[in-house]
Amino acid sequence: MPKSIDEIESEVKRRLASDKSQGSDDFVSKQFNTFKEEEKEETALETFFEKYADFAGKILSFINAKDESRPQMYEDLQIAGLNIKPRQVIAAAVFTAIFGVLASIPFIILGWIDFAFFVICTGLFLAYVAYTYPSYSSQIAKIKAQQESLLALLYITIYMRVNPVLENAIGFATEHLDGPLGKDLKRIMWLLDSEKISSIHDGMSMYMELWLKRNSDFVKSFMILMSVITQADKEHQSAILDKALATLLQDTYEKMKYFAHELRNPVMIINTFGLMLPLIGLIAFPMISVFMSADIKISYLFFGYIVILPSLIYFFSARIISKRPGAFSAPDVSKNPNLPPKGKYRLTINKKNYLIPVLPVAILIALLIMSPGIMHLVTKTIPAFSHALTLSKTATPPADLAAEYELSSMFITLTIPVGLAIGIFIYFYGRSVQKIKLRNEIIEIENDLDASLYQIANQFTENIPVEIAVENFIANYEVMNLKKRQIFTLFNTILSKMKNMGMTFSQAIFHPQYGIIRAYPSTLLKEIMWIFTESSRKGSQVVYNIMGKISSYLDNVRKIKELIYDLLEETVTSVRTQAKFLAPFIAAIVGSLTLIIVKSLYQMLQRLNDVMNAFAGGTMGNDTGFFTDFINFTQMTPPPLFQVLVGIYTIEAVVLLSMLASGVENGFDEIARDEEIAKNVLTAIIVYVFISIVGSVMLNNLVGRGISSTGINSVKAGIILLIPASLLIRKKKQ
């Protein structure tokens, strides 16, 4: 494809002239070879699911489901662009279920029935995921096609303001569309250039059925736009272009309004069953573990809270996001030469750039922070717990296990969730911090572009050059003290290049090495500026009319975008609040309560020991069996271990809720998602640590004063407690 705006411009001119020269043929031939290479890549089995389904289909070749027997699945595979058949999808689901059963056999032989049951359930769940993957993937493809359809129609309508030739407008749009719709339009243009179809209408009819499945609103708007060909009157052409874009924008808004309305129940279900109820269950767990410690295993909790629950939350969250209508795609900043590649952080030292891999650094820092907590668990908590499990159920907790009931043990193990959170923060923040600034600058420019173009266009009524119009625009912004706006920086840089480097307006924007578009890789900005420079060659009145209309287009797009964000604001704010504050707050209280409850019961055991020794003159020894029959300290999960479980689950929940909030608001914008996760995880871990420390200290002081006050009346308490104790001891002797 053309790599610079000059190549695009020259090719458009050749097409406008309808010159089928040898040079054009060479251009088409060269581009067609590139296109064929892309086609070859598309037919390959690229995704893991395609390769897995193909492998399963060969293993289970006896499964023979015809395409006609699964019409919906066949349609989903077509829309998603997956190069497999329905029978291969079914084979993948069956193979996954069989593999889960086979994987459970060794655990059954070893007697680990519970774990074998988990493996079988996991296999069945993954089989369901495999069976429904085509439907999920088709929803993702529809979203991307819907996002692309808005850009495609915007580019086509803007181009047709300059040259109302549909074929050339579509060809111009395909130069900057890389999604499923862009690939379809490219195929049509290649077929037209190679004369395999006679007109653009023939090419459209080939893909109309597929487009209807992806986005019927685009088809409706495009049919309106195609009627511009039959109109010779400029005003009627303008009205048709306005109607086509307005129809698609309104339909997009209506879809998003329906999605926002239907979003509340699924999000409420995820919040309730994925966050609130599990945390409430953790609140009850300390009491359950106290009185039913033999029936509750910490391994079940770790597997359930760290593996199963997050997997379910992720599965249902992804399904919710997949139903989000495609609206407006975020700017692609990857083409900026000054930004680091994905997964890297650009560090500048003494004017030298170093690309630092983010993931290894995040893991290293996380392990360093977590090391005190891990060492404490490995050397103290787990050995003490393992030793206690070998003791009698009525035995008094040994000293090493009793030491785990102190605040110091809990505070040391806090480093594990803190280290995990800091590692996640560094990873996602490092991936996005250098990109999010440029992304926000481009978004600000695109939002201000409508008003700026209108101000500049108004000056062309006086027949002044483009350079003077830009200079007047900058002067107005300086007077209004708007120098901090990115649109001011953009045009000020353009003016500086024209004055200091002797460039034209077009060169200041599109020069391969010094053009401003390299610093702001916005496709929308690039296309509008190209239209600006093209129309300026046709006179001031043409610039005024076209820029005024484009300004109106952009204003309508911006208004619809703001309305969509307003629709989603309530849900997104609710999810963010739970991720930042509610989840870590409740989790911290749970961890603190567990420690205090266990410690209080242990101190009560010690007090009763003292009382019984005092009243029995030491003849009873340390026999507190009447108390330990109800409370089994040797089987009870140590609070530090439980606190690690709560902390890890909290971090996982925050990450998943952040992904949900970002997905609902921004779709599949990875930069926005990474920033959302980084900010929420950092806030959540601060809340979690603060509440854990403050809550534990306050509750510990409260319980300490309560236990101390009972010492004053220990004689009375001993008399009351001695009666049932004596009865129990007498019953044992009998």
C-alpha positions in Angstrom: 0.0 0.0 0.0 1.2 3.6 -0.4 3.4 4.6 2.5 3.2 8.4 2.2 0.5 10.9 1.5 2.2 11.9 -1.7 1.7 8.4 -3.1 -1.9 8.4 -2.0 -2.4 11.8 -3.6 -0.8 10.8 -6.9 -2.8 7.6 -7.1 -6.0 9.4 -6.4 -5.2 11.9 -9.2 -4.6 9.0 -11.6 -7.9 7.5 -10.7 -9.8 10.7 -10.9 -8.5 11.1 -14.4 -9.6 7.5 -15.2 -6.2 7.1 -16.9 -5.6 3.4 -17.4 -2.0 4.0 -18.2 0.9 1.5 -17.9 2.0 3.3 -14.8 -1.3 2.7 -13.1 -1.2 -0.9 -14.2 2.2 -1.3 -12.6 0.9 0.3 -9.4 -2.2 -2.0 -9.3 0.0 -5.1 -10.1 2.4 -4.3 -7.3 -0.4 -3.6 -4.8 -2.2 -6.7 -6.0 0.8 -8.9 -5.1 0.8 -7.4 -1.6 -3.0 -8.0 -1.4 -2.5 -11.7 -2.4 0.1 -12.1 0.3 -2.4 -10.7 2.8 -5.0 -13.1 1.5 -2.6 -16.0 1.9 -1.9 -15.1 5.5 -5.7 -14.8 6.2 -6.4 -18.4 5.0 -3.7 -19.8 7.4 -4.7 -21.2 10.8 -3.4 -18.3 12.9 -5.2 -18.5 16.2 -4.6 -21.2 18.8 -8.3 -22.1 18.7 -8.1 -22.8 14.9 -5.1 -25.0 15.3 -6.6 -26.8 18.3 -9.9 -27.4 16.5 -8.1 -28.6 13.4 -6.0 -31.0 15.6 -9.2 -32.3 17.5 -11.0 -32.7 14.2 -8.2 -35.0 12.9 -8.2 -37.1 16.2 -12.0 -37.4 16.3 -12.5 -37.7 12.6 -15.6 -39.8 13.1 -17.5 -36.7 14.1 -19.2 -35.6 10.9 -21.5 -32.6 11.4 -22.3 -31.0 8.1 -22.4 -27.2 7.8 -26.1 -27.3 7.1 -26.8 -29.0 10.5 -25.2 -26.1 12.4 -26.3 -23.0 10.4 -25.8 -20.6 13.3 -22.3 -21.9 14.1 -21.4 -21.9 10.4 -22.6 -18.3 10.1 -20.6 -17.3 13.3 -17.4 -18.9 11.8 -17.9 -16.9 8.6 -18.4 -13.6 10.4 -15.4 -14.3 12.7 -13.2 -15.2 9.8 -12.2 -18.5 11.4 -10.9 -21.0 8.8 -12.5 -24.1 10.4 -15.7 -26.1 10.0 -18.5 -26.7 12.6 -17.5 -30.3 12.9 -14.0 -29.3 14.0 -15.6 -27.0 16.7 -17.7 -29.8 18.0 -14.6 -32.1 17.9 -12.7 -29.5 20.0 -15.4 -29.4 22.6 -15.7 -33.2 22.8 -12.0 -33.7 22.9 -11.6 -31.2 25.7 -14.3 -33.0 27.8 -12.6 -36.4 27.2 -9.2 -34.9 28.1 -10.7 -33.6 31.4 -12.0 -37.1 32.3 -8.7 -38.8 31.4 -6.7 -36.2 33.3 -8.7 -37.0 36.5 -7.9 -40.7 36.4 -4.5 -40.4 38.2 -6.1 -38.4 41.0 -8.8 -40.9 41.4 -6.2 -43.7 41.7 -4.4 -41.7 44.3 -7.6 -41.2 46.2 -7.8 -37.5 45.6 -11.5 -37.6 44.7 -12.2 -34.0 45.3 -9.4 -32.8 43.1 -10.4 -35.2 40.4 -13.9 -33.8 40.5 -12.5 -30.3 40.0 -10.5 -31.5 37.0 -13.6 -33.0 35.4 -15.6 -29.9 36.0 -12.8 -27.7 34.6 -12.8 -29.9 31.5 -16.5 -29.6 31.0 -16.3 -25.9 31.5 -13.5 -25.5 28.9 -15.5 -27.8 26.5 -18.4 -25.3 26.8 -16.0 -22.4 26.2 -14.7 -24.2 23.0 -18.2 -24.9 21.8 -19.4 -21.3 22.3 -16.1 -19.7 21.1 -17.3 -19.1 17.5 -20.3 -17.2 18.8 -18.1 -15.1 21.0 -15.6 -14.5 18.3 -18.3 -13.4 15.8 -19.5 -10.9 18.3 -16.0 -9.5 18.6 -15.8 -9.3 14.8 -19.1 -7.5 14.6 -17.9 -4.9 17.1 -14.7 -4.3 15.1 -16.7 -4.0 11.9 -19.1 -1.6 13.5 -16.3 0.6 14.8 -14.7 0.5 11.3 -18.0 1.3 9.5 -18.2 4.7 11.2 -14.7 5.6 10.1 -15.3 4.2 6.6 -18.5 6.2 6.1 -16.9 9.3 7.5 -13.9 9.0 5.2 -16.0 8.4 2.2 -18.4 11.3 2.9 -15.5 13.6 3.6 -13.7 12.6 0.4 -16.9 12.9 -1.7 -17.1 16.5 -0.6 -14.0 17.1 -2.7 -14.6 14.6 -5.5 -18.1 13.0 -5.7 -16.9 9.7 -7.3 -17.9 6.7 -5.2 -15.2 4.3 -6.5 -12.4 6.8 -5.8 -13.9 7.6 -2.3 -14.0 3.9 -1.4 -10.5 3.4 -2.7 -9.3 6.3 -0.7 -11.0 4.9 2.5 -9.4 1.5 2.1 -5.9 2.9 2.3 -6.6 3.5 6.0 -8.9 0.7 7.1 -7.3 -2.5 8.4 -10.3 -4.3 9.9 -12.7 -6.8 8.4 -14.7 -4.1 6.5 -11.5 -2.6 5.1 -10.4 -6.0 3.8 -13.8 -6.5 2.1 -13.6 -3.1 0.4 -10.0 -3.8 -0.7 -11.1 -7.0 -2.3 -13.8 -5.1 -4.2 -11.3 -2.5 -5.4 -8.9 -5.2 -6.6 -11.6 -7.0 -8.5 -12.7 -3.7 -10.0 -9.1 -2.7 -11.0 -8.4 -6.2 -12.5 -11.7 -5.9 -14.4 -13.1 -9.1 -12.9 -16.3 -7.1 -12.0 -17.8 -4.4 -14.2 -18.9 -1.9 -11.5 -18.7 -1.1 -7.9 -22.3 -2.2 -7.5 -21.4 -5.7 -8.5 -18.7 -5.8 -5.9 -21.0 -4.5 -3.2 -23.6 -7.2 -4.0 -21.0 -9.9 -3.4 -20.6 -8.8 0.2 -24.0 -7.4 1.0 -25.2 -10.5 2.8 -22.1 -10.7 5.0 -22.4 -7.0 5.8 -26.0 -7.4 6.8 -25.0 -10.0 9.3 -22.2 -7.8 10.7 -23.8 -4.4 10.8 -27.2 -3.8 9.0 -27.0 -0.2 10.0 -24.0 0.3 7.8 -25.7 -1.3 4.9 -28.7 1.0 5.3 -26.5 4.1 5.5 -24.4 2.9 2.6 -27.4 2.4 0.4 -28.4 6.0 1.1 -24.9 7.1 0.2 -24.8 5.2 -3.1 -27.8 7.2 -4.3 -25.5 10.2 -4.6 -24.4 8.8 -7.9 -27.7 9.5 -9.5 -27.8 13.1 -8.3 -26.2 15.8 -10.4 -27.3 18.7 -8.2 -24.7 19.7 -5.6 -27.2 20.6 -2.9 -28.9 17.2 -3.3 -25.6 15.4 -3.2 -24.7 17.3 0.0 -28.0 16.4 1.6 -27.5 12.7 0.7 -24.1 12.7 2.3 -25.4 14.3 5.4 -28.3 11.9 5.6 -26.0 8.8 5.2 -23.7 9.8 8.1 -26.5 11.1 10.3 -28.4 7.8 9.9 -25.4 5.7 11.0 -24.6 7.9 13.9 -28.2 7.8 15.2 -28.4 4.0 14.8 -25.2 3.6 16.7 -26.5 5.8 19.5 -29.8 3.8 19.7 -27.8 0.5 19.8 -25.6 1.9 22.6 -28.7 3.1 24.5 -30.2 -0.4 24.4 -26.8 -1.9 25.5 -26.6 0.5 28.4 -30.1 -0.4 29.5 -29.4 -4.2 29.2 -26.0 -3.8 30.9 -27.3 -3.2 34.4 -28.5 -6.8 35.3 -25.4 -8.6 34.0 -23.1 -6.2 35.9 -25.2 -6.5 39.0 -25.0 -10.3 38.8 -21.2 -10.2 38.4 -20.9 -7.8 41.3 -23.2 -9.9 43.5 -22.1 -13.4 42.7 -18.5 -12.7 41.7 -17.6 -10.1 44.4 -20.0 -9.4 47.2 -21.2 -13.0 48.0 -17.7 -14.4 47.9 -16.5 -11.7 50.2 -19.4 -12.2 52.5 -18.6 -15.9 52.5 -15.0 -14.9 53.6 -16.5 -12.9 56.5 -18.3 -16.1 57.7 -15.3 -18.3 57.1 -13.4 -17.4 60.3 -16.3 -18.6 62.5 -16.8 -21.7 60.3 -13.1 -22.5 60.5 -13.2 -22.1 64.2 -16.0 -24.6 64.8 -15.8 -26.8 61.7 -12.0 -26.7 61.0 -11.9 -30.5 60.3 -14.4 -30.1 57.4 -12.9 -27.0 55.8 -9.7 -27.3 53.9 -7.6 -24.2 52.9 -6.7 -25.9 49.6 -10.4 -25.8 48.6 -10.5 -22.1 49.3 -7.3 -21.3 47.5 -8.5 -23.3 44.4 -12.0 -21.8 44.5 -11.1 -18.2 45.2 -7.8 -17.9 43.2 -8.7 -20.1 40.2 -12.4 -20.8 39.8 -14.0 -17.5 40.8 -11.6 -15.3 38.8 -12.1 -17.6 35.8 -15.9 -17.3 36.0 -15.7 -13.6 36.4 -13.4 -13.2 33.4 -15.6 -15.5 31.3 -18.9 -13.6 32.0 -17.2 -10.2 31.8 -15.8 -11.0 28.4 -19.2 -12.1 27.2 -20.7 -8.8 28.4 -18.0 -6.8 26.6 -18.6 -8.8 23.4 -22.2 -7.6 23.3 -21.1 -3.9 23.3 -22.0 -2.3 20.0 -19.1 -1.0 18.0 -18.9 2.8 18.4 -15.7 4.9 18.1 -12.3 3.4 17.9 -9.4 4.9 19.8 -6.5 6.4 17.9 -3.6 4.1 16.9 -0.5 5.6 18.4 1.8 2.7 17.4 3.0 4.6 14.3 4.7 7.3 16.3 8.5 6.6 15.9 9.3 8.0 19.4 7.1 5.5 21.2 8.5 2.1 22.4 7.2 -1.1 21.0 4.6 -3.2 22.8 5.8 -4.5 26.2 8.8 -2.1 26.3 9.6 1.1 28.2 11.8 3.7 26.6 14.4 5.0 29.1 16.6 7.9 28.0 20.0 8.4 29.7 22.5 11.0 28.4 20.5 11.3 25.2 20.7 7.6 24.6 17.5 5.5 24.4 17.2 2.1 26.0 14.3 -0.2 25.6 13.5 -1.9 28.9 11.3 -5.0 28.9 8.5 -4.3 31.3 7.5 -7.8 32.3 10.8 -9.1 33.7 11.3 -5.8 35.7 7.7 -6.1 37.1 8.3 -9.8 38.1 11.6 -9.0 39.8 10.3 -6.0 41.8 7.2 -8.0 42.8 9.3 -10.9 44.1 11.6 -8.6 46.0 8.6 -7.0 47.8 7.0 -10.4 48.4 10.1 -12.1 49.6 9.6 -11.3 53.4 6.1 -12.7 53.3 7.0 -15.7 51.3 10.0 -16.5 53.6 7.7 -16.2 56.6 5.1 -18.6 55.1 7.7 -21.1 54.1 9.8 -21.0 57.2 7.3 -20.4 59.9 3.5 -20.5 59.0 3.4 -23.6 56.9 5.8 -25.7 59.1 3.8 -24.7 62.2 0.5 -25.5 60.6 1.8 -28.8 59.3 3.1 -29.8 62.7 -0.2 -28.8 64.4 -2.1 -31.1 62.0 -0.3 -34.1 63.4 -1.4 -33.3 67.0 -4.5 -34.3 68.8 -7.6 -32.3 68.0 -8.0 -31.4 71.6 -4.3 -30.4 72.0 -3.4 -26.8 73.0 -1.8 -24.9 70.1 2.0 -25.2 70.2 4.1 -22.1 70.7 5.1 -21.8 67.0 1.5 -21.9 65.9 0.4 -19.5 68.6 3.0 -17.0 67.3 1.1 -16.9 64.0 -1.8 -15.3 65.9 0.1 -12.1 66.5 -0.2 -8.9 64.4 3.5 -9.1 63.4 2.9 -12.2 61.4 0.0 -10.7 59.6 1.9 -7.5 58.7 4.8 -9.5 57.3 2.5 -11.5 55.0 0.9 -8.3 53.8 4.0 -8.0 51.6 2.6 -10.8 49.4 -0.5 -9.0 48.1 1.4 -5.7 48.1 4.2 -7.2 46.0 1.7 -8.8 43.6 -0.2 -5.5 43.3 3.0 -3.4 42.7 4.2 -5.9 40.1 0.9 -5.7 38.2 0.9 -1.9 38.5 4.5 -1.7 37.1 3.6 -4.0 34.2 0.4 -2.3 33.1 1.6 1.2 33.9 5.0 0.7 32.1 3.2 -0.6 29.0 0.9 2.3 28.8 2.4 5.4 30.4 4.3 6.6 27.4 1.5 5.9 25.1 -1.5 7.2 27.1 -0.1 10.8 27.0 0.1 10.9 23.2 -3.3 9.1 23.0 -5.0 11.7 25.2 -3.4 14.5 23.2 -4.7 13.1 19.9 -8.2 12.6 21.4 -8.1 16.2 22.6 -7.1 17.4 19.1 -9.8 15.3 17.5 -12.4 16.7 19.9 -11.3 20.3 19.2 -11.0 19.8 15.4 -14.6 20.6 14.6 -14.5 24.1 16.2 -11.0 24.8 14.9 -11.8 23.9 11.3 -14.9 26.1 11.5 -12.8 29.1 12.8 -10.2 28.6 10.0 -12.8 28.0 7.3 -14.5 31.3 8.2 -11.4 33.2 7.3 -11.4 32.0 3.7 -14.4 34.1 3.0 -11.8 37.0 2.8 -9.7 35.1 0.2 -6.6 34.9 2.3 -3.8 32.3 2.0 -3.8 29.2 4.2 -0.7 30.3 6.1 -2.4 33.6 7.1 -5.5 31.8 8.2 -3.4 29.5 10.4 -1.5 32.5 11.8 -4.8 34.3 12.7 -6.1 31.2 14.3 -3.0 30.9 16.5 -3.3 34.6 17.4 -6.9 34.1 18.5 -5.9 31.3 20.8 -3.2 33.3 22.3 -5.6 36.2 23.1 -8.0 33.7 24.7 -5.1 32.2 26.7 -5.6 28.7 25.2 -2.0 28.0 24.7 -2.2 24.7 26.6 -4.7 23.2 24.2 -3.1 20.6 22.0 -4.9 22.0 18.9 -2.9 25.2 19.5 0.3 23.2 19.8 -0.5 21.4 16.5 -1.1 24.5 14.4 1.6 26.4 16.1 4.1 23.7 15.1 2.8 23.7 11.6 3.3 27.5 11.4 6.8 27.3 12.8 7.8 24.7 10.2 6.4 26.9 7.4 8.3 30.0 8.7 11.6 28.5 9.9 12.0 25.6 7.4 10.4 27.2 4.4 7.8 24.5 4.0 4.4 24.7 2.5 1.3 23.9 4.5 1.1 20.5 3.0 4.8 19.8 3.6 4.6 20.9 7.2 2.0 18.2 7.8 2.9 15.3 5.5 6.7 15.5 5.0 8.0 12.0 5.5 10.7 13.1 7.9 9.6 16.5 9.4 5.8 16.4 9.0 3.7 17.0 12.1 1.6 13.9 11.3 4.5 11.7 12.4 4.1 13.1 15.9 0.3 12.8 15.9 -0.5 9.5 14.1 -4.2 10.1 13.9 -5.9 8.7 10.8 -8.8 11.1 11.2 -6.5 14.1 11.5 -4.4 12.9 8.5 -7.4 12.5 6.2 -9.0 15.8 7.2 -5.7 17.6 6.7 -5.3 16.0 3.3 -8.8 17.1 2.3 -7.9 20.6 3.6 -4.8 20.8 1.4 -6.6 19.4 -1.6 -9.6 21.7 -1.4 -7.3 24.7 -0.8 -6.0 24.3 -4.3 -9.5 24.8 -5.7 -10.0 28.1 -4.2 -11.1 29.8 -1.0 -14.8 29.3 -1.5 -14.3 25.5 -1.9 -12.3 25.4 1.3 -14.9 27.3 3.2 -17.8 25.0 2.0 -15.9 21.8 2.5 -14.3 22.6 5.9 -17.6 24.0 7.2 -19.4 20.7 6.3 -16.6 18.6 7.7 -16.8 20.7 10.9 -20.5 19.9 11.1 -19.7 16.2 10.6 -17.2 16.1 13.4 -19.5 18.1 15.7 -22.2 15.5 15.2 -19.8 12.7 15.8 -18.5 14.3 19.0 -22.1 14.9 20.3 -23.0 11.2 19.7 -19.8 10.2 21.4 -20.6 12.3 24.5 -24.1 10.9 24.6 -22.8 7.4 24.5 -20.4 8.1 27.4 -23.2 9.6 29.4 -25.3 6.4 28.9 -22.5 4.2 30.2 -21.3 6.6 33.0 -23.4 5.2 35.8 -22.4 1.6 35.2 -18.8 2.3 34.7 -18.6 4.5 37.8 -20.2 1.8 39.9 -17.8 -0.9 38.7 -14.8 1.5 39.3 -15.9 2.3 42.8 -16.2 -1.4 43.7 -12.8 -2.1 42.2 -11.0 0.9 43.9 -12.7 1.0 47.3 -15.4 -1.5 48.1 -13.6 -4.7 47.3 -10.3 -3.9 49.0 -12.2 -2.4 52.0 -14.3 -5.5 52.6 -11.4 -7.8 52.0 -9.2 -6.0 54.5 -12.0 -6.1 57.2 -12.3 -9.9 56.5 -8.6 -10.4 57.0 -8.5 -8.3 60.2 -11.6 -10.1 61.7 -10.1 -13.5 61.0 -6.9 -12.6 63.0 -8.8 -11.0 65.8 -11.4 -13.8 66.2 -8.7 -16.5 66.3 -6.5 -14.5 68.6 -9.4 -13.8 71.0 -10.4 -17.4 71.2 -6.8 -18.4 71.9 -6.5 -15.8 74.7 -9.8 -17.1 76.1 -8.3 -20.6 76.1 -5.3 -19.3 78.0 -7.5 -17.5 80.6 -9.6 -20.5 81.2 -6.4 -22.5 81.7 -5.3 -20.1 84.4 -8.8 -20.1 86.0 -9.1 -23.9 86.2 -5.6 -24.2 87.6 -6.4 -21.6 90.2 -9.6 -23.2 91.4 -8.5 -26.8 91.2 -5.2 -26.1 92.9 -3.3 -27.4 89.9 -5.0 -30.8 90.2 -6.7 -30.4 86.8 -3.5 -29.5 85.0 -4.1 -28.1 81.6 -7.2 -30.1 80.8 -9.4 -27.7 78.8 -10.9 -30.4 76.7 -14.4 -29.0 77.2 -13.2 -25.9 75.3 -11.1 -27.5 72.6 -13.9 -30.0 71.8 -15.7 -27.1 70.3 -12.7 -25.2 69.0 -10.0 -27.2 67.2 -7.0 -24.9 67.1 -4.6 -27.5 65.6 -6.8 -27.8 62.5 -7.6 -24.1 62.2 -6.1 -22.2 59.2 -3.5 -19.7 60.5 -4.6 -16.1 59.9 -1.5 -15.2 57.9 -2.3 -17.9 55.4 -5.9 -16.8 55.2 -4.8 -13.2 54.8 -2.7 -14.2 51.8 -5.7 -15.8 50.2 -7.9 -12.8 50.7 -5.2 -10.4 49.4 -4.6 -12.4 46.2 -8.3 -12.7 45.5 -8.8 -9.0 46.0 -6.1 -8.1 43.5 -7.5 -10.5 41.0 -11.0 -9.1 41.5 -9.7 -5.5 41.0 -8.0 -6.4 37.8 -11.1 -8.2 36.4 -13.4 -5.4 37.4 -11.0 -2.8 35.8 -11.1 -4.8 32.6 -14.9 -4.8 32.7 -15.1 -1.1 33.3 -12.6 -0.3 30.5 -14.3 -2.7 28.1 -17.7 -1.2 28.7 -16.5 2.3 28.2 -13.8 2.0 25.6 -14.3 -1.4 23.9 -11.1 -3.1 22.9 -8.7 -0.2 23.6 -5.7 -1.9 25.1 -4.0 1.4 26.2 -7.1 2.5 28.1 -7.4 -1.0 29.7 -3.8 -1.0 30.9 -4.1 2.5 32.4 -7.4 1.5 34.1 -5.9 -1.6 35.7 -2.8 0.2 36.8 -4.7 3.1 38.5 -7.3 0.9 40.1 -4.8 -1.7 41.4 -2.6 1.0 43.0 -5.6 2.7 44.7 -7.0 -0.7 45.8 -3.8 -1.9 47.4 -3.4 1.4 49.3 -6.9 1.0 50.7 -6.4 -2.7 51.5 -3.1 -2.1 53.4 -4.4 0.9 55.3 -7.7 -0.7 56.4 -5.8 -4.0 57.2 -3.3 -2.3 59.5 -5.7 0.2 61.1 -8.5 -2.4 61.4 -6.2 -5.0 62.9 -4.7 -2.6 65.4 -8.0 -1.1 66.5 -9.7 -4.5 66.9 -6.7 -5.9 68.7 -6.7 -3.1 71.2 -10.4 -3.5 71.7 -10.2 -7.2 72.3 -7.1 -6.7 74.5 -9.0 -4.3 76.8 -11.9 -6.7 76.9 -9.8 -9.7 77.8 -7.9 -7.6 80.4 -11.2 -6.5 82.0 -12.2 -10.1 82.4 -9.1 -10.8 84.5 -10.5 -8.6 87.3 -13.4 -10.9 87.7 -11.6 -14.1 86.8 -12.7 -15.7 90.1 -16.4 -15.2 89.2 -15.8 -16.4 85.7 -14.0 -19.4 87.0 -16.9 -20.4 89.3 -19.3 -20.2 86.4 -17.1 -22.1 84.0 -15.9 -24.6 86.5 -19.4 -26.2 86.9 -19.8 -27.4 83.3 -16.1 -28.2 83.2 -16.3 -30.5 86.2 -19.3 -32.2 84.7 -17.5 -32.8 81.4 -14.4 -34.1 83.2 -16.5 -36.4 85.4 -18.2 -37.7 82.3 -14.9 -38.4 80.6 -13.6 -40.4 83.6 -16.8 -42.5 83.7 
